[in-house]
Each structure stands twice: as C-alpha cells, then as structure tokens.
Amino acid sequence: SDGSIRLHGMTSEYPLMQWNDSTNGQPIIALQWALTRPSVFFVLDASSNIYIWDLLENDLFPVAKETIPSENVLTMALVGEPEKTNGLLGIVLAKESGQIDIQYVKKKWALP
C-alpha cells in the first residue's frame, strides 16, 4: 500500500532486497516478472504508472517509467512465450472503461 517492494528467496523469511517508496508512495496494483527475461519485472501503481525494473542493469531503481495518461488502469498482465527466443513480450492493460490495450515491450527488456 505504500509502494514498497520486497524480493524474497525461498529459504529465508527476510528479504534479499527491499525497495522502499519505489512508486513515490502510490499503492502497487500489480507486479509481474517478465516471462522471457528472469531479471525483469513490471510494477503498476494506483496512478497508472508502469515501472520497469531490470535487476541486471540497475538493482536500485527502475530502468524506465511509463505513464498511461488517458484513463485509470485497473490491472495488467504479461503475455509472451518463454520457450521462444524471439523476445516478444506484451503488457495487457485493463482500463476503467473496460477497454483492453496491449503494448509490446522493447526487446532489450524482453530478450532472454
């Protein structure tokens, strides 16, 4: 609810990494790991901002932020085929109006 993210391992109750206030205090609506690149995850906050984290590039801050300006985004999901190496990865955004948008992710965040 405060924008904090914690990365846990399977063998410890304590986080491996923790990012406080990662969304400038906005609640996190959804978080999902990339299907095609294990070091990348995406965060959607309550203000319809999408943060892209690539832990191999920068493990302190997101590497990109995209604002969806026109309407509130209620949730997101990632689509792709992890068994293929073509680097196609999409973000499906469900908007308040019922509209669904699919946006493709740059290859540098999608390639294995």
C-alpha positions in Angstrom: 0.0 0.0 0.0 3.0 2.4 0.4 4.9 1.4 -2.8 7.4 -0.8 -1.1 8.7 -3.9 -2.9 10.5 -6.8 -1.3 12.3 -9.7 -3.1 12.3 -12.9 -1.0 14.2 -16.1 -1.5 12.6 -19.5 -0.8 14.7 -20.3 2.2 14.5 -17.2 4.4 11.8 -15.1 5.9 13.9 -12.0 5.4 14.0 -10.2 2.0 17.1 -10.4 -0.2 16.3 -6.9 -1.4 13.9 -4.2 -0.4 12.9 -1.0 -2.2 11.0 1.4 -0.1 8.8 4.1 -1.7 9.5 2.6 -5.2 6.4 4.3 -6.6 6.6 7.6 -4.7 4.2 6.4 -2.1 1.5 5.2 -4.6 -0.1 1.8 -3.8 1.1 -1.1 -6.0 -1.8 -2.6 -8.0 0.1 -5.3 -9.8 3.6 -6.7 -10.1 4.7 -9.4 -12.5 8.0 -10.9 -13.6 8.8 -10.9 -17.4 8.0 -14.3 -18.9 11.0 -14.2 -21.3 13.7 -12.4 -19.2 14.1 -13.5 -15.5 15.8 -10.3 -14.3 13.0 -8.0 -15.4 9.7 -7.3 -13.6 6.9 -4.7 -14.1 5.0 -2.7 -11.5 1.7 -0.9 -12.0 0.8 1.7 -9.4 -2.5 3.3 -8.5 -1.7 6.4 -10.6 -1.5 4.3 -13.8 2.3 4.4 -13.9 4.2 1.3 -15.1 7.8 0.9 -13.7 10.2 -1.5 -15.5 12.9 -3.0 -13.3 15.9 -4.8 -14.8 18.0 -6.1 -11.9 20.9 -6.8 -14.2 21.0 -3.2 -15.4 20.2 -1.4 -12.1 19.1 -3.0 -8.8 18.5 0.3 -7.0 15.9 2.0 -9.3 13.6 1.2 -12.1 15.2 1.5 -15.6 12.1 3.0 -17.1 8.7 4.5 -16.2 5.7 4.8 -18.5 2.6 6.8 -17.6 -0.7 5.8 -19.1 -2.3 9.3 -19.3 -5.8 8.9 -20.7 -7.5 6.7 -18.1 -7.1 4.7 -14.9 -5.5 1.3 -15.5 -7.1 -1.3 -13.2 -4.7 -4.2 -13.7 -2.0 -5.6 -16.0 -0.8 -9.0 -17.2 2.1 -10.0 -19.3 1.9 -12.2 -22.3 4.7 -13.9 -24.2 6.2 -17.3 -25.0 9.1 -18.1 -22.7 10.1 -21.1 -24.7 10.7 -19.0 -27.8 13.8 -16.7 -28.1 12.1 -14.1 -30.4 11.8 -11.6 -27.5 8.1 -10.9 -27.9 6.7 -9.7 -24.7 3.5 -7.7 -24.3 1.7 -5.9 -21.4 -2.1 -6.2 -21.4 -3.7 -3.3 -19.6 -7.3 -3.3 -18.4 -8.7 0.2 -18.2 -11.6 1.5 -16.1 -13.8 1.9 -19.2 -13.5 -1.8 -20.0 -11.0 -1.2 -22.8 -8.1 -3.6 -23.1 -4.8 -2.4 -24.5 -1.8 -4.5 -25.5 1.6 -2.8 -25.6 4.8 -4.6 -26.7 7.9 -4.2 -24.6 11.3 -3.2 -26.1 13.4 -6.1 -27.0 16.2 -5.1 -24.5 13.8 -5.9 -21.7 12.3 -9.0 -23.3 15.1 -11.0 -24.9 16.4 -13.9 -22.8 
